[in-house]
Amino acid sequence: MDDEKTHLLKQLDEARAYLWSVVAALEPSDKLNPQWNKRDFFAHIAGWEALVFQVFRDYVAGISDQSYPFTSVDDANRNFVQTRQSLTADDARLECEINRFAIRTLLQNIPAADYHTPIPFPWGSNTIAEFIQGAVEHELDHASSIVKMTRTNPLY
């Protein structure tokens, strides 16, 4: 079980490193989609990770039946980006790094045996292992989309 935990955390770290390397090539004004520039992208990641940190913090503290503000993925993304409009891209990225460090620290301290215990996330129940696998896929999907966008758009 410890091997699985170590492997999952390594995948999480590697996915983030790869995503950051892809995003580093973008200019602050580059559009990642019609609504988001580079800062907005970091705001999206920072917002999700702030929410995820709350979930894991409450799990570790034994707080159950916690309610988190969540209506839909689109609403959450709009809120995360809107809340961080005054940040620079560098500040939004720093928030991502702080949140990831906090999440990573909590995950490292959760016993491997608990990685298959379902915990309530605002979008539904997942095990820690499922969450990490989903987070890795999410970051690799973003990286793939950005790579595809930069290869097909002559402005990049």
PADREN-797924 format. One record per atom (N, C-alpha, C): residue number from 1; residue in three letters; atom name; x, y, z. Coordinates in steps of 0.1 Angstrom, whole numbers. Example, Ala and Ser with C-alpha at 12.3 -4.5 7.8 and 13.67 -1.06 7.14 Angstrom:
! PADREN-797924
[1; 'ala'; 'N'; [132; -57; 78]],
[1; 'ala'; 'CA'; [123; -45; 78]],
[1; 'ala'; 'C'; [132; -33; 78]],
[2; 'ser'; 'N'; [128; -22; 71]],
[2; 'ser'; 'CA'; [137; -11; 71]],
[2; 'ser'; 'C'; [129; 0; 79]],
END
This chain:
! PADREN-797924
[1; 'met'; 'N'; [8; -12; 0]],
[1; 'met'; 'CA'; [0; 0; 0]],
[1; 'met'; 'C'; [9; 13; 0]],
[2; 'asp'; 'N'; [20; 13; 8]],
[2; 'asp'; 'CA'; [29; 24; 8]],
[2; 'asp'; 'C'; [34; 27; -6]],
[3; 'asp'; 'N'; [37; 16; -14]],
[3; 'asp'; 'CA'; [42; 17; -27]],
[3; 'asp'; 'C'; [32; 24; -36]],
[4; 'glu'; 'N'; [19; 21; -34]],
[4; 'glu'; 'CA'; [9; 28; -42]],
[4; 'glu'; 'C'; [8; 42; -39]],
[5; 'lys'; 'N'; [9; 46; -26]],
[5; 'lys'; 'CA'; [8; 59; -22]],
[5; 'lys'; 'C'; [20; 67; -27]],
[6; 'thr'; 'N'; [32; 62; -26]],
[6; 'thr'; 'CA'; [44; 68; -31]],
[6; 'thr'; 'C'; [43; 70; -46]],
[7; 'his'; 'N'; [38; 60; -53]],
[7; 'his'; 'CA'; [36; 61; -68]],
[7; 'his'; 'C'; [26; 72; -72]],
[8; 'leu'; 'N'; [15; 73; -65]],
[8; 'leu'; 'CA'; [4; 83; -67]],
[8; 'leu'; 'C'; [10; 97; -65]],
[9; 'leu'; 'N'; [17; 99; -54]],
[9; 'leu'; 'CA'; [22; 112; -51]],
[9; 'leu'; 'C'; [33; 116; -61]],
[10; 'lys'; 'N'; [41; 106; -66]],
[10; 'lys'; 'CA'; [51; 109; -76]],
[10; 'lys'; 'C'; [44; 113; -89]],
[11; 'gln'; 'N'; [33; 106; -93]],
[11; 'gln'; 'CA'; [26; 110; -105]],
[11; 'gln'; 'C'; [20; 124; -104]],
[12; 'leu'; 'N'; [15; 127; -92]],
[12; 'leu'; 'CA'; [9; 141; -89]],
[12; 'leu'; 'C'; [20; 151; -91]],
[13; 'asp'; 'N'; [32; 149; -86]],
[13; 'asp'; 'CA'; [43; 158; -87]],
[13; 'asp'; 'C'; [47; 160; -102]],
[14; 'glu'; 'N'; [48; 148; -109]],
[14; 'glu'; 'CA'; [53; 148; -122]],
[14; 'glu'; 'C'; [43; 155; -132]],
[15; 'ala'; 'N'; [30; 153; -129]],
[15; 'ala'; 'CA'; [20; 160; -138]],
[15; 'ala'; 'C'; [21; 175; -136]],
[16; 'arg'; 'N'; [22; 179; -123]],
[16; 'arg'; 'CA'; [23; 194; -121]],
[16; 'arg'; 'C'; [36; 200; -128]],
[17; 'ala'; 'N'; [47; 193; -126]],
[17; 'ala'; 'CA'; [59; 198; -132]],
[17; 'ala'; 'C'; [58; 199; -148]],
[18; 'tyr'; 'N'; [52; 189; -154]],
[18; 'tyr'; 'CA'; [49; 189; -168]],
[18; 'tyr'; 'C'; [40; 201; -172]],
[19; 'leu'; 'N'; [29; 202; -165]],
[19; 'leu'; 'CA'; [19; 213; -168]],
[19; 'leu'; 'C'; [26; 226; -167]],
[20; 'trp'; 'N'; [34; 228; -156]],
[20; 'trp'; 'CA'; [41; 241; -154]],
[20; 'trp'; 'C'; [50; 244; -166]],
[21; 'ser'; 'N'; [57; 233; -170]],
[21; 'ser'; 'CA'; [67; 235; -181]],
[21; 'ser'; 'C'; [59; 239; -194]],
[22; 'val'; 'N'; [48; 234; -196]],
[22; 'val'; 'CA'; [40; 238; -208]],
[22; 'val'; 'C'; [34; 252; -207]],
[23; 'val'; 'N'; [29; 256; -195]],
[23; 'val'; 'CA'; [24; 269; -193]],
[23; 'val'; 'C'; [35; 280; -193]],
[24; 'ala'; 'N'; [47; 276; -189]],
[24; 'ala'; 'CA'; [58; 286; -189]],
[24; 'ala'; 'C'; [61; 292; -203]],
[25; 'ala'; 'N'; [58; 285; -213]],
[25; 'ala'; 'CA'; [60; 290; -227]],
[25; 'ala'; 'C'; [50; 300; -231]],
[26; 'leu'; 'N'; [39; 302; -223]],
[26; 'leu'; 'CA'; [29; 311; -227]],
[26; 'leu'; 'C'; [32; 326; -222]],
[27; 'glu'; 'N'; [27; 335; -230]],
[27; 'glu'; 'CA'; [28; 349; -225]],
[27; 'glu'; 'C'; [16; 352; -216]],
[28; 'pro'; 'N'; [17; 362; -208]],
[28; 'pro'; 'CA'; [6; 365; -199]],
[28; 'pro'; 'C'; [-8; 368; -206]],
[29; 'ser'; 'N'; [-7; 374; -218]],
[29; 'ser'; 'CA'; [-19; 377; -225]],
[29; 'ser'; 'C'; [-24; 366; -234]],
[30; 'asp'; 'N'; [-17; 355; -236]],
[30; 'asp'; 'CA'; [-21; 344; -244]],
[30; 'asp'; 'C'; [-34; 339; -239]],
[31; 'lys'; 'N'; [-43; 335; -248]],
[31; 'lys'; 'CA'; [-56; 330; -244]],
[31; 'lys'; 'C'; [-55; 315; -244]],
[32; 'leu'; 'N'; [-59; 309; -233]],
[32; 'leu'; 'CA'; [-59; 294; -232]],
[32; 'leu'; 'C'; [-72; 288; -237]],
[33; 'asn'; 'N'; [-82; 297; -236]],
[33; 'asn'; 'CA'; [-95; 294; -241]],
[33; 'asn'; 'C'; [-102; 308; -243]],
[34; 'pro'; 'N'; [-114; 309; -249]],
[34; 'pro'; 'CA'; [-119; 323; -251]],
[34; 'pro'; 'C'; [-120; 331; -239]],
[35; 'gln'; 'N'; [-121; 325; -227]],
[35; 'gln'; 'CA'; [-123; 333; -215]],
[35; 'gln'; 'C'; [-110; 335; -206]],
[36; 'trp'; 'N'; [-100; 326; -208]],
[36; 'trp'; 'CA'; [-89; 326; -198]],
[36; 'trp'; 'C'; [-76; 330; -205]],
[37; 'asn'; 'N'; [-69; 339; -198]],
[37; 'asn'; 'CA'; [-55; 341; -201]],
[37; 'asn'; 'C'; [-46; 333; -191]],
[38; 'lys'; 'N'; [-34; 335; -191]],
[38; 'lys'; 'CA'; [-25; 328; -182]],
[38; 'lys'; 'C'; [-28; 329; -167]],
[39; 'arg'; 'N'; [-31; 342; -163]],
[39; 'arg'; 'CA'; [-35; 344; -149]],
[39; 'arg'; 'C'; [-47; 337; -146]],
[40; 'asp'; 'N'; [-57; 337; -155]],
[40; 'asp'; 'CA'; [-70; 331; -152]],
[40; 'asp'; 'C'; [-68; 315; -151]],
[41; 'phe'; 'N'; [-59; 310; -159]],
[41; 'phe'; 'CA'; [-56; 296; -158]],
[41; 'phe'; 'C'; [-51; 292; -144]],
[42; 'phe'; 'N'; [-41; 300; -140]],
[42; 'phe'; 'CA'; [-35; 298; -126]],
[42; 'phe'; 'C'; [-46; 300; -116]],
[43; 'ala'; 'N'; [-55; 310; -118]],
[43; 'ala'; 'CA'; [-66; 312; -108]],
[43; 'ala'; 'C'; [-75; 300; -107]],
[44; 'his'; 'N'; [-78; 294; -119]],
[44; 'his'; 'CA'; [-86; 282; -119]],
[44; 'his'; 'C'; [-80; 271; -111]],
[45; 'ile'; 'N'; [-67; 268; -113]],
[45; 'ile'; 'CA'; [-60; 258; -105]],
[45; 'ile'; 'C'; [-59; 262; -90]],
[46; 'ala'; 'N'; [-56; 274; -87]],
[46; 'ala'; 'CA'; [-55; 278; -73]],
[46; 'ala'; 'C'; [-68; 277; -66]],
[47; 'gly'; 'N'; [-79; 280; -73]],
[47; 'gly'; 'CA'; [-92; 279; -67]],
[47; 'gly'; 'C'; [-96; 265; -64]],
[48; 'trp'; 'N'; [-94; 256; -73]],
[48; 'trp'; 'CA'; [-97; 242; -71]],
[48; 'trp'; 'C'; [-89; 237; -59]],
[49; 'glu'; 'N'; [-76; 240; -59]],
[49; 'glu'; 'CA'; [-67; 235; -49]],
[49; 'glu'; 'C'; [-71; 241; -35]],
[50; 'ala'; 'N'; [-75; 253; -35]],
[50; 'ala'; 'CA'; [-80; 259; -22]],
[50; 'ala'; 'C'; [-92; 251; -17]],
[51; 'leu'; 'N'; [-101; 247; -25]],
[51; 'leu'; 'CA'; [-112; 239; -21]],
[51; 'leu'; 'C'; [-108; 225; -17]],
[52; 'val'; 'N'; [-99; 219; -25]],
[52; 'val'; 'CA'; [-95; 206; -22]],
[52; 'val'; 'C'; [-87; 206; -8]],
[53; 'phe'; 'N'; [-79; 216; -6]],
[53; 'phe'; 'CA'; [-72; 217; 7]],
[53; 'phe'; 'C'; [-82; 217; 18]],
[54; 'gln'; 'N'; [-93; 225; 17]],
[54; 'gln'; 'CA'; [-103; 225; 28]],
[54; 'gln'; 'C'; [-109; 211; 30]],
[55; 'val'; 'N'; [-111; 204; 19]],
[55; 'val'; 'CA'; [-117; 190; 21]],
[55; 'val'; 'C'; [-107; 181; 28]],
[56; 'phe'; 'N'; [-94; 181; 24]],
[56; 'phe'; 'CA'; [-84; 172; 31]],
[56; 'phe'; 'C'; [-81; 177; 45]],
[57; 'arg'; 'N'; [-81; 190; 47]],
[57; 'arg'; 'CA'; [-79; 195; 61]],
[57; 'arg'; 'C'; [-90; 190; 70]],
[58; 'asp'; 'N'; [-102; 191; 65]],
[58; 'asp'; 'CA'; [-114; 187; 73]],
[58; 'asp'; 'C'; [-113; 172; 75]],
[59; 'tyr'; 'N'; [-110; 164; 65]],
[59; 'tyr'; 'CA'; [-109; 150; 66]],
[59; 'tyr'; 'C'; [-98; 146; 77]],
[60; 'val'; 'N'; [-87; 152; 77]],
[60; 'val'; 'CA'; [-76; 149; 86]],
[60; 'val'; 'C'; [-80; 153; 100]],
[61; 'ala'; 'N'; [-88; 164; 102]],
[61; 'ala'; 'CA'; [-92; 169; 115]],
[61; 'ala'; 'C'; [-104; 161; 120]],
[62; 'gly'; 'N'; [-110; 152; 111]],
[62; 'gly'; 'CA'; [-121; 145; 116]],
[62; 'gly'; 'C'; [-135; 152; 115]],
[63; 'ile'; 'N'; [-135; 163; 108]],
[63; 'ile'; 'CA'; [-147; 171; 106]],
[63; 'ile'; 'C'; [-155; 165; 95]],
[64; 'ser'; 'N'; [-167; 160; 98]],
[64; 'ser'; 'CA'; [-176; 154; 88]],
[64; 'ser'; 'C'; [-188; 163; 86]],
[65; 'asp'; 'N'; [-195; 160; 75]],
[65; 'asp'; 'CA'; [-207; 167; 72]],
[65; 'asp'; 'C'; [-205; 182; 69]],
[66; 'gln'; 'N'; [-193; 185; 65]],
[66; 'gln'; 'CA'; [-189; 199; 61]],
[66; 'gln'; 'C'; [-196; 203; 48]],
[67; 'ser'; 'N'; [-201; 214; 47]],
[67; 'ser'; 'CA'; [-207; 219; 34]],
[67; 'ser'; 'C'; [-197; 229; 28]],
[68; 'tyr'; 'N'; [-195; 227; 15]],
[68; 'tyr'; 'CA'; [-186; 236; 7]],
[68; 'tyr'; 'C'; [-195; 242; -4]],
[69; 'pro'; 'N'; [-192; 255; -7]],
[69; 'pro'; 'CA'; [-200; 261; -17]],
[69; 'pro'; 'C'; [-197; 255; -31]],
[70; 'phe'; 'N'; [-207; 248; -37]],
[70; 'phe'; 'CA'; [-204; 242; -50]],
[70; 'phe'; 'C'; [-218; 239; -56]],
[71; 'thr'; 'N'; [-220; 245; -68]],
[71; 'thr'; 'CA'; [-232; 242; -76]],
[71; 'thr'; 'C'; [-229; 235; -88]],
[72; 'ser'; 'N'; [-218; 238; -95]],
[72; 'ser'; 'CA'; [-214; 231; -107]],
[72; 'ser'; 'C'; [-199; 235; -110]],
[73; 'val'; 'N'; [-193; 227; -118]],
[73; 'val'; 'CA'; [-179; 229; -122]],
[73; 'val'; 'C'; [-178; 243; -129]],
[74; 'asp'; 'N'; [-187; 246; -138]],
[74; 'asp'; 'CA'; [-186; 259; -145]],
[74; 'asp'; 'C'; [-187; 271; -135]],
[75; 'asp'; 'N'; [-197; 270; -126]],
[75; 'asp'; 'CA'; [-199; 280; -116]],
[75; 'asp'; 'C'; [-186; 282; -107]],
[76; 'ala'; 'N'; [-181; 270; -103]],
[76; 'ala'; 'CA'; [-169; 271; -95]],
[76; 'ala'; 'C'; [-157; 277; -102]],
[77; 'asn'; 'N'; [-155; 273; -115]],
[77; 'asn'; 'CA'; [-144; 279; -123]],
[77; 'asn'; 'C'; [-146; 295; -124]],
[78; 'arg'; 'N'; [-158; 299; -127]],
[78; 'arg'; 'CA'; [-161; 313; -128]],
[78; 'arg'; 'C'; [-158; 320; -115]],
[79; 'asn'; 'N'; [-162; 314; -104]],
[79; 'asn'; 'CA'; [-159; 320; -91]],
[79; 'asn'; 'C'; [-144; 321; -88]],
[80; 'phe'; 'N'; [-137; 310; -90]],
[80; 'phe'; 'CA'; [-123; 309; -87]],
[80; 'phe'; 'C'; [-116; 320; -95]],
[81; 'val'; 'N'; [-119; 322; -108]],
[81; 'val'; 'CA'; [-112; 332; -116]],
[81; 'val'; 'C'; [-116; 346; -112]],
[82; 'gln'; 'N'; [-129; 348; -110]],
[82; 'gln'; 'CA'; [-134; 361; -106]],
[82; 'gln'; 'C'; [-128; 366; -93]],
[83; 'thr'; 'N'; [-127; 357; -83]],
[83; 'thr'; 'CA'; [-121; 360; -70]],
[83; 'thr'; 'C'; [-107; 364; -71]],
[84; 'arg'; 'N'; [-100; 360; -81]],
[84; 'arg'; 'CA'; [-85; 362; -82]],
[84; 'arg'; 'C'; [-82; 372; -93]],
[85; 'gln'; 'N'; [-92; 380; -98]],
[85; 'gln'; 'CA'; [-89; 390; -109]],
[85; 'gln'; 'C'; [-79; 400; -105]],
[86; 'ser'; 'N'; [-77; 404; -93]],
[86; 'ser'; 'CA'; [-67; 414; -89]],
[86; 'ser'; 'C'; [-53; 408; -88]],
[87; 'leu'; 'N'; [-51; 395; -89]],
[87; 'leu'; 'CA'; [-38; 389; -89]],
[87; 'leu'; 'C'; [-31; 390; -102]],
[88; 'thr'; 'N'; [-17; 391; -101]],
[88; 'thr'; 'CA'; [-9; 389; -113]],
[88; 'thr'; 'C'; [-8; 374; -116]],
[89; 'ala'; 'N'; [-4; 371; -128]],
[89; 'ala'; 'CA'; [-2; 357; -131]],
[89; 'ala'; 'C'; [8; 351; -122]],
[90; 'asp'; 'N'; [19; 358; -118]],
[90; 'asp'; 'CA'; [29; 352; -109]],
[90; 'asp'; 'C'; [22; 350; -95]],
[91; 'asp'; 'N'; [14; 360; -90]],
[91; 'asp'; 'CA'; [8; 358; -77]],
[91; 'asp'; 'C'; [-2; 346; -77]],
[92; 'ala'; 'N'; [-10; 345; -88]],
[92; 'ala'; 'CA'; [-19; 333; -89]],
[92; 'ala'; 'C'; [-11; 320; -90]],
[93; 'arg'; 'N'; [0; 320; -97]],
[93; 'arg'; 'CA'; [8; 308; -97]],
[93; 'arg'; 'C'; [13; 305; -83]],
[94; 'leu'; 'N'; [18; 315; -76]],
[94; 'leu'; 'CA'; [22; 313; -62]],
[94; 'leu'; 'C'; [12; 307; -53]],
[95; 'glu'; 'N'; [-1; 312; -55]],
[95; 'glu'; 'CA'; [-12; 306; -47]],
[95; 'glu'; 'C'; [-13; 291; -50]],
[96; 'cys'; 'N'; [-12; 288; -63]],
[96; 'cys'; 'CA'; [-12; 274; -67]],
[96; 'cys'; 'C'; [-1; 266; -60]],
[97; 'glu'; 'N'; [11; 271; -60]],
[97; 'glu'; 'CA'; [22; 264; -53]],
[97; 'glu'; 'C'; [20; 263; -38]],
[98; 'ile'; 'N'; [15; 273; -32]],
[98; 'ile'; 'CA'; [12; 272; -17]],
[98; 'ile'; 'C'; [1; 262; -15]],
[99; 'asn'; 'N'; [-10; 262; -23]],
[99; 'asn'; 'CA'; [-20; 253; -21]],
[99; 'asn'; 'C'; [-16; 238; -23]],
[100; 'arg'; 'N'; [-8; 237; -34]],
[100; 'arg'; 'CA'; [-3; 223; -37]],
[100; 'arg'; 'C'; [6; 218; -26]],
[101; 'phe'; 'N'; [15; 227; -21]],
[101; 'phe'; 'CA'; [23; 222; -10]],
[101; 'phe'; 'C'; [15; 218; 2]],
[102; 'ala'; 'N'; [5; 226; 6]],
[102; 'ala'; 'CA'; [-4; 222; 17]],
[102; 'ala'; 'C'; [-11; 209; 15]],
[103; 'ile'; 'N'; [-16; 207; 3]],
[103; 'ile'; 'CA'; [-23; 195; -1]],
[103; 'ile'; 'C'; [-14; 183; 0]],
[104; 'arg'; 'N'; [-2; 185; -6]],
[104; 'arg'; 'CA'; [8; 174; -7]],
[104; 'arg'; 'C'; [12; 170; 7]],
[105; 'thr'; 'N'; [14; 180; 16]],
[105; 'thr'; 'CA'; [18; 177; 30]],
[105; 'thr'; 'C'; [7; 169; 37]],
[106; 'leu'; 'N'; [-6; 173; 35]],
[106; 'leu'; 'CA'; [-17; 165; 41]],
[106; 'leu'; 'C'; [-17; 151; 35]],
[107; 'leu'; 'N'; [-16; 150; 22]],
[107; 'leu'; 'CA'; [-16; 137; 16]],
[107; 'leu'; 'C'; [-5; 128; 21]],
[108; 'gln'; 'N'; [7; 134; 22]],
[108; 'gln'; 'CA'; [19; 126; 27]],
[108; 'gln'; 'C'; [16; 121; 41]],
[109; 'asn'; 'N'; [9; 129; 49]],
[109; 'asn'; 'CA'; [7; 125; 63]],
[109; 'asn'; 'C'; [-5; 116; 65]],
[110; 'ile'; 'N'; [-14; 114; 55]],
[110; 'ile'; 'CA'; [-25; 105; 56]],
[110; 'ile'; 'C'; [-20; 90; 54]],
[111; 'pro'; 'N'; [-23; 81; 63]],
[111; 'pro'; 'CA'; [-18; 67; 61]],
[111; 'pro'; 'C'; [-22; 61; 48]],
[112; 'ala'; 'N'; [-13; 53; 42]],
[112; 'ala'; 'CA'; [-16; 47; 29]],
[112; 'ala'; 'C'; [-29; 38; 30]],
[113; 'ala'; 'N'; [-31; 32; 42]],
[113; 'ala'; 'CA'; [-43; 24; 43]],
[113; 'ala'; 'C'; [-56; 32; 41]],
[114; 'asp'; 'N'; [-56; 45; 43]],
[114; 'asp'; 'CA'; [-67; 54; 42]],
[114; 'asp'; 'C'; [-70; 58; 27]],
[115; 'tyr'; 'N'; [-60; 55; 18]],
[115; 'tyr'; 'CA'; [-61; 60; 5]],
[115; 'tyr'; 'C'; [-73; 54; -3]],
[116; 'his'; 'N'; [-79; 44; 2]],
[116; 'his'; 'CA'; [-91; 38; -4]],
[116; 'his'; 'C'; [-104; 40; 4]],
[117; 'thr'; 'N'; [-103; 49; 13]],
[117; 'thr'; 'CA'; [-115; 53; 21]],
[117; 'thr'; 'C'; [-122; 64; 13]],
[118; 'pro'; 'N'; [-135; 62; 10]],
[118; 'pro'; 'CA'; [-142; 73; 4]],
[118; 'pro'; 'C'; [-143; 85; 13]],
[119; 'ile'; 'N'; [-141; 97; 7]],
[119; 'ile'; 'CA'; [-144; 110; 14]],
[119; 'ile'; 'C'; [-152; 119; 6]],
[120; 'pro'; 'N'; [-160; 127; 12]],
[120; 'pro'; 'CA'; [-170; 135; 5]],
[120; 'pro'; 'C'; [-163; 148; -1]],
[121; 'phe'; 'N'; [-163; 149; -14]],
[121; 'phe'; 'CA'; [-159; 161; -21]],
[121; 'phe'; 'C'; [-171; 169; -25]],
[122; 'pro'; 'N'; [-171; 181; -28]],
[122; 'pro'; 'CA'; [-183; 189; -32]],
[122; 'pro'; 'C'; [-190; 183; -44]],
[123; 'trp'; 'N'; [-182; 176; -53]],
[123; 'trp'; 'CA'; [-188; 171; -65]],
[123; 'trp'; 'C'; [-192; 156; -64]],
[124; 'gly'; 'N'; [-189; 150; -52]],
[124; 'gly'; 'CA'; [-192; 136; -50]],
[124; 'gly'; 'C'; [-181; 129; -42]],
[125; 'ser'; 'N'; [-184; 117; -39]],
[125; 'ser'; 'CA'; [-174; 109; -31]],
[125; 'ser'; 'C'; [-163; 103; -39]],
[126; 'asn'; 'N'; [-151; 104; -35]],
[126; 'asn'; 'CA'; [-140; 98; -41]],
[126; 'asn'; 'C'; [-130; 93; -30]],
[127; 'thr'; 'N'; [-123; 82; -33]],
[127; 'thr'; 'CA'; [-112; 79; -24]],
[127; 'thr'; 'C'; [-100; 88; -27]],
[128; 'ile'; 'N'; [-91; 89; -18]],
[128; 'ile'; 'CA'; [-79; 97; -20]],
[128; 'ile'; 'C'; [-72; 93; -33]],
[129; 'ala'; 'N'; [-71; 80; -34]],
[129; 'ala'; 'CA'; [-64; 74; -46]],
[129; 'ala'; 'C'; [-71; 79; -59]],
[130; 'glu'; 'N'; [-84; 78; -59]],
[130; 'glu'; 'CA'; [-92; 83; -71]],
[130; 'glu'; 'C'; [-90; 98; -73]],
[131; 'phe'; 'N'; [-90; 105; -62]],
[131; 'phe'; 'CA'; [-88; 120; -63]],
[131; 'phe'; 'C'; [-75; 123; -70]],
[132; 'ile'; 'N'; [-64; 116; -65]],
[132; 'ile'; 'CA'; [-51; 119; -71]],
[132; 'ile'; 'C'; [-50; 115; -85]],
[133; 'gln'; 'N'; [-56; 103; -89]],
[133; 'gln'; 'CA'; [-56; 99; -103]],
[133; 'gln'; 'C'; [-64; 109; -111]],
[134; 'gly'; 'N'; [-75; 115; -106]],
[134; 'gly'; 'CA'; [-83; 125; -113]],
[134; 'gly'; 'C'; [-75; 138; -115]],
[135; 'ala'; 'N'; [-68; 142; -104]],
[135; 'ala'; 'CA'; [-60; 154; -105]],
[135; 'ala'; 'C'; [-48; 153; -115]],
[136; 'val'; 'N'; [-42; 141; -115]],
[136; 'val'; 'CA'; [-32; 139; -125]],
[136; 'val'; 'C'; [-38; 140; -139]],
[137; 'glu'; 'N'; [-49; 133; -142]],
[137; 'glu'; 'CA'; [-55; 134; -155]],
[137; 'glu'; 'C'; [-59; 148; -158]],
[138; 'his'; 'N'; [-64; 155; -149]],
[138; 'his'; 'CA'; [-68; 169; -151]],
[138; 'his'; 'C'; [-57; 178; -156]],
[139; 'glu'; 'N'; [-45; 176; -149]],
[139; 'glu'; 'CA'; [-34; 184; -153]],
[139; 'glu'; 'C'; [-28; 180; -166]],
[140; 'leu'; 'N'; [-28; 167; -169]],
[140; 'leu'; 'CA'; [-23; 162; -181]],
[140; 'leu'; 'C'; [-32; 166; -193]],
[141; 'asp'; 'N'; [-45; 166; -190]],
[141; 'asp'; 'CA'; [-55; 171; -200]],
[141; 'asp'; 'C'; [-53; 186; -204]],
[142; 'his'; 'N'; [-51; 194; -193]],
[142; 'his'; 'CA'; [-48; 208; -196]],
[142; 'his'; 'C'; [-35; 209; -204]],
[143; 'ala'; 'N'; [-25; 202; -200]],
[143; 'ala'; 'CA'; [-12; 203; -207]],
[143; 'ala'; 'C'; [-13; 199; -222]],
[144; 'ser'; 'N'; [-21; 188; -224]],
[144; 'ser'; 'CA'; [-23; 184; -238]],
[144; 'ser'; 'C'; [-31; 194; -246]],
[145; 'ser'; 'N'; [-41; 200; -240]],
[145; 'ser'; 'CA'; [-48; 210; -247]],
[145; 'ser'; 'C'; [-40; 223; -250]],
[146; 'ile'; 'N'; [-31; 227; -241]],
[146; 'ile'; 'CA'; [-23; 238; -243]],
[146; 'ile'; 'C'; [-12; 235; -254]],
[147; 'val'; 'N'; [-6; 223; -254]],
[147; 'val'; 'CA'; [3; 219; -264]],
[147; 'val'; 'C'; [-4; 219; -278]],
[148; 'lys'; 'N'; [-16; 213; -278]],
[148; 'lys'; 'CA'; [-23; 213; -291]],
[148; 'lys'; 'C'; [-26; 227; -296]],
[149; 'met'; 'N'; [-31; 235; -287]],
[149; 'met'; 'CA'; [-34; 249; -291]],
[149; 'met'; 'C'; [-22; 256; -296]],
[150; 'thr'; 'N'; [-10; 255; -290]],
[150; 'thr'; 'CA'; [1; 262; -294]],
[150; 'thr'; 'C'; [7; 257; -307]],
[151; 'arg'; 'N'; [5; 244; -310]],
[151; 'arg'; 'CA'; [9; 238; -323]],
[151; 'arg'; 'C'; [1; 242; -334]],
[152; 'thr'; 'N'; [-12; 244; -332]],
[152; 'thr'; 'CA'; [-22; 246; -343]],
[152; 'thr'; 'C'; [-24; 261; -345]],
[153; 'asn'; 'N'; [-20; 270; -336]],
[153; 'asn'; 'CA'; [-22; 284; -337]],
[153; 'asn'; 'C'; [-9; 291; -341]],
[154; 'pro'; 'N'; [-9; 297; -353]],
[154; 'pro'; 'CA'; [4; 303; -357]],
[154; 'pro'; 'C'; [8; 315; -348]],
[155; 'leu'; 'N'; [-1; 320; -340]],
[155; 'leu'; 'CA'; [3; 332; -331]],
[155; 'leu'; 'C'; [11; 328; -320]],
[156; 'tyr'; 'N'; [13; 315; -317]],
[156; 'tyr'; 'CA'; [21; 310; -306]],
[156; 'tyr'; 'C'; [35; 306; -310]],
END
